[in-house]
Amino acid sequence: MARRQGRYYAYWKNIRLKKMAGTKADDKIATDINSTGYRERVYEIVRGIPSGRVMTYGQIATLLGEGYTPRTVGYVMFGAGEENVPWQRVINSQGACSTGRIVIPPDKQQRLLEAEGVVFNEKGKCDLKRFRWEIDGPEDDFVHPKLFSDD
């Protein structure tokens, strides 16, 4: 049976992560979903998804690791600009679009993906075995987004 996470779980987890990072509890580190570094790590992966392919919120969260969940990736994607980030290429784990209640018109994401060649069935789901983009090849070939700049 899974342990139920209380309402203070996220608060204490954040404090623990900051202590592990060697910062004070009130310092900002990249676990804050409103920080530029946190968002940019998500955007870097999304910018790498080729046209006609998709990734799920969970895939991106798994790639990024600690501090990222499918829900927080979705939150970040909600704030993505259409010009700089191909936000439509991130869908839910069922192969369906999750932006119907957020974006007007409600089928905008699906229409954008169909224009790129992604095929949806009558239930509004695409075949993830066919259209999901996996990072293939050796780990060395993938350039991981940097949390902090070298500047």
Buried (B, 14 or more C-beta within 10 A) or exposed (E): EEEEEEEEEEEEBBEEBBEEEEEEEEEEBBBBBEBEBBBBBBBBBBEBBEEBBBBBBBBBBEBBEEBBBBEBBBBBBEEBEEEEBBBBBBBBEEBBBBBBEEBEEEBBBBEBBBEBEBEBEEEEBBEBEEBBBEEEEEEEEEEEBEEEEEE
